[in-house]
C-alpha cells in the first residue's frame, strides 16, 4: 500500500511550524496509542503518526521529503525514534503529569489540597424541622506535634534524595517496537518527596502527620432533610507542600416520626374519625409540630377527605415561610356495637334508601382513562 503524505497523516499544512507539528503529533499520539485506543487499527496508525513526525521534526529530513517525497528519506524498516522524547505524551496518557499545552508537567512538590472527609448524623423529625446544634467528632490527620511535620526525629533533618536529587521523579528509558520511549515516574526511593528521612520521628513514624479526633459544634438549619450534606470548609485532612485543607461533609439522615410523614416541606397526617363525626360534623383537636390545633369537620365529610392547615409544616430551608400540614381523614366503621347502638342504627337504616347505587366515573376519571393516565 502506498504511503500517505506525512503532512496529511498529521493533519497539518505544508507550511506548519515546528510547534504546530509537535502539537498535532501529541494530540494524535494520545488518541491512537495502542494502550488507550479502542480503534482496531490503533497500532498501525500510531506507527504511521510516529514515522511522519520523525521525518517532519528533523529539518534535514523534512527538506529532503519536501523536495523528493518518500524517496528522499530513508524510512525502510522501523523509523529511528532515538531523538524523540515521548515522555510528555506518556504523561498525558498515563497520568504521570499534565497534558501538553495545559500547563506542562506538574511539579512533584507543588502544593496539593488535602483529602475530603465525611460522616453521617441522625436527627429526629423535630430536630430536622426546627434546626438544632450538634457536637460531632472529626477524626483526621494533624501536623505531628513532635516533628512539626518534617517526619524526622527532633534534632535531625531530612536529607536530599540521592536517587532523584530532590526532584521526586526519575526518568526511565524503555525500548519498544516504536523505538526508545522516555517515561517520568515517581522516585522509588523517596516516593516523590525528594527527601530521605534517616531517623524517623517516633510519634508519626516519618509521616509528618498524626491521627487526632476533635470535637466541633455544628449548626443544623431548620428544614433540612435526609441526604443533604453540610460542608465544613477546611475541616478535612491537611494538604501537602503547603496546600490547603480538604473539607468535611456531614450527611443528614432524618428518623421517621411516630405519625407524621414529610412530602417536600409539607407534613402529612392520617386521622381517624368516627361515623357520627363524619355525618354530623365536629370540632376536633389535631396534633402539629407546634402543638394541638382545632380543626372543623363539616357535616357529611367523606372518607379520604384532606384538610389543609396553613403554615403548620416544615420551615423552608432556603427562604422564609413554612409548608402546610395535610390531614386526611378516614371514617372508622365500628365492628362491635352495644345493644343500644344496634337499635339506633336499625332505626336509622329504616329511614335510608336501601337501593345500592353504582358509582359513575367523574369527568376527570373518564378523561384519565381515555389518555391512559
N, C-alpha and C positions, 0 to 999 in steps of 0.2 A: 504494500500500500504506500502511495506517495506521501511524503512528509508534508504536514501542513505548514503554512507560513508561520514563523515564530512570533511575529507581531500579532497575527490572528489568534494564535494559541493563548497569548497573554491578554488579548483584547485591548491593545493599545495602538495608537497610530505610529507610523514610522518615525515621526518626529519626537516621540516620547523621551522625556528627560530620564536620567538615572533614577531619580526619586519616584517618578511615575512608574517606571519599570518595577522597582522594588515593591511599591505599594500594591501593584497589580499581582505580582508574584506571591506576595504574602497572603493576600486575600484568597487567591486560587489554591494555594498550598494548604491553607486551613480548611478550605471547603472539600478538597479531594484527597486529603491524607487518608490512606487505607485504614488507619486505626479508628477513624471517627466517621468516615463517609459510608452511607448506605448504597451509594452508586455501584452497580456491579462492575463498572469499568474504572473504578476509582484508581486502582494501581497503575493502569496504563496511562490514564490522564495525568496522574501525579508525576510519572516518569517524563511524559511529554512536556509538562509545565517546567520541570526542573531542567530539562535539556534546553528548552527555549531560553530560560533565564541564564543558564550557564554560558550561553553564547552571547546574548544581548547585553549582559552585565560586564562583559570583557570588551574594552574599547577596540582592541585589535581584531578580535573575532567578529565583533559587530560590524566593523568596517569591511572586513572580508565578506561577511554574509550580505551586507547591503550591496556589494559590488558583484558578487558571483553567486549569491544564493546558497543553497545547501552544499553545492560543490565547493564552495570557498572555505568551508570549515570542516575539521576532522571530527565527525560525530560517529565514526564507526565503533560499534560495541557500546559499552556504558560510558556516558559522558563523565568528564572529570569534575567532581564537586569538591575537590580538596580545599579550594579557596572560598567556598560558600559557607558562611556561618548561619545555620538554620536555627540557632538557639531561640531567637525571638519568635520564630514560627512555632516551635515546640512549646514555648512558654504559653502562647495564646491558645494552643490546642489542649495541653495537659495541665494548665493551671500553675506553671512554675513562675509566672509573672504576669504583667499586664499585656493587653493586646497592643500590637503595633499601632501607632497613631492615636493612642488613647492614654498617653501619659507615660509610656515606656514601662520598664520593669520596676515593680515596687521594691523599694529598699527593704532589706530584711529587718533592719532596726527601726523602721518607720513606726510612728505611734499607731497603736491598734486599740479599738474600743473593746471594753470588757464584755463578757458574755451576759446576756439577759437571764434572769431567774424568774420563777413563777411559783405560785402556790394557790390553794383554794380555801375558801372560807364559807361556812354555812351560816345563814341568817334565818331568823324566824320570819314569818309572814309580816308581822308588825314592824320588825326592825327594817325590813326592806321597804315597807310602805312609808315609814316616818323618818328613816335615817337614824344613824347611831354612830358611836365611836367604838372601835375595836382595837385591842392590843394584839399585834401579830408578832411572830418570831421569824426573823430572816437569817438563814444560815448561808454565809458567803465567805469568800476569801478576803482577807485583810492583809495589808503590808505587815510583814513579820516585825514584831516589836523588838526582837533581839538584834537582827542584822539590818533593820531599816530597808529591807527589800533587796539587798545586794546578794543574798544567798550564801555569803561567805561568813565563816566564824569571825566574831569580833576580834580585831587585831590582825586579820588577814584581808587580802583583797583578791578579787578575780584577776586572772592574767589573760592576755590576748591569746586566742586560739592559734596555735602554730600551723594548723592544717589549712585554715582559710584566711589567716592574717587579719582576723577580726571582722571580715565581711559577712560571715554567717552563711556563705554559699561557696560551692566549688563547681567547677566545670568538668564535665566528663565527655570524652570523645568516643563515639560508637561507630564502628564500621558496619554499614548496612549495604543492601543491594543498591542503594542510591548513592553510595559514597560515604564520606565522613560527615557525621552529624554531631554538633556540639549541644549538650544538654546541661542546663544550670539546675543544680539540686541543692537542697539544704545540707549544710556541712554535717556529716555523720558524727563527728567528734564532739561538737559543741551544740548540736541540734538547732543551729541557726542563731544562737545567742552571740556568737563572735567572741565569747569568753569561756575560759575554763576555770571551774571552781575546784581548787586542790583540796581545801579544807572546808567542807560544807557546814553551814550553821546548824547547831544541834536542835534548834527549835523547829525550823522548817525543812531541814534536810536538803538545803540548797535551792528550794523552790523560790524563796524570797517572799512567800505568802503563807499565811496560817489560817486555818478554818476557825471562824468565830460565829456565834449566834447572838444577834442583837434584838432588842425589843423596840417596837415602834408603834405609836398610836396612829390609826388610820381613820379618817372621817368618811363614813359611808353616806352618800347623799340620799335624800328621800326619793322614792320612786324607782330605785334600782331593781333590776330583775335578773333572773338566772342567766348565766352565760356572758354577762357584761364583765369586762375587765377594767380594773382601776390601775392606772400606770403610776408607779412611784419612780420619778425620774432620778437617775443616778444612784439607785439603791441596789444595783446588781453587782456583779464581780468587777474588781478594778481592771483598768486597761493596762496594757504593757507599753513600755518605752514612752511613758508619759501620756498615753491615750486616756480618754475619758472612761468613767464607769459605765457599765451597762445599766439597764433599767430593771425594775422588779414589777411583775404583773400579778395582781391579785384577782383571781377569778371568783365570781359570786355564784353561790348556789343557795336558792331560797327554798326552805322547807315548806311542805304542804300545810294548809290550815285545816282545822277540825271541820269547818263547814263552808268557809269562803273559797271561791276559786277566782282566778285572775284571767282576764282577757284584755291584753294591752294595759290600759290604765283603768279599766272598769272592773268592778268586783261583781261576781255572780253568786247568787244565793238562792237555793231551793227551799221553799217553805210549805209546810202542810197546814191546811185549814180544814175545819170540819164542814159537813154538808150544810149545817144551819148557817154558818158564817158565809158560805158561798151563796146560799139562796137569799138570806135576809140582809147580808152586809154586816160589817162590823168595823170597829176601830181597834187595831191590834198594835203591839209593840214589836219592832223588827230590830235585830242586832246589826250594828255597823261598827266600823273600826273606831268610831268616836263615841260608842255607847248606843243605847237603845233609842230609837226614834219612833214616832207614831205613824202608822200607815192606814189609810182608809180603804177598806174593802167594800166596793159598791155592791148593792144587791144584784144577784144574778151573775156573779163572777164565774166564768167558765174555767175548767181545769186547763193549765198551761198558760194562763194569762200572766203577762210580765209587767211589773210596775217599775218605774224608774225613779230612783232617789237621787236628785241632782247633787253634785259635789260631795258625794259620800264615798268616792272611790279612791284610787291611788294618786298621790301628787305627781304631776308631770315632772319627769326627770330633767327635761330641758324646757324652761319657760315656767310661767305661773299657771295656777289653776289646778284642778283635780278632775279625775274621771268621775263616773257615776256608779251607783250600786243598782244592779238589775235584779229584782226579786221576782222569781217565777213561782206561782202558787200551784199546788196540787190539792185536790179535794179528797180527803180521806173518807172512804166508804166503810162504815162500821161492819165488822164481821160478826159481832155478837151484840144482841140487843136485850135490854131488860123487857119484862112483860109490858111495862108502861110505854116504852119506846116502840115496841112492836105494834101496840094498839094505835099509837099515834100515826105510825107510818101506814098502817092498814086503812085508817080513816082518811089519810092524805091520798092514798092510792085510789080510793073511790072517786076522788074529785079530779083525778088526772086522766088524760086521754090515753086509753090502753093500746091504741094502734101504734105499731112500730113504724117509724119513718126512716126511709133510706136517704142518706145524705147525698145531696148533689154536689158535684165539683164546682168550686168557685171559678170565676173568670180567670184568675191568675193560675189556678191549678190546671185548667184546660190549656192555657197558653203555654205552661211549662211542659205539658205532655206533648203538645204539638211540636215544640222545638227541642224535645228530648232533654230538658233540664233536670 
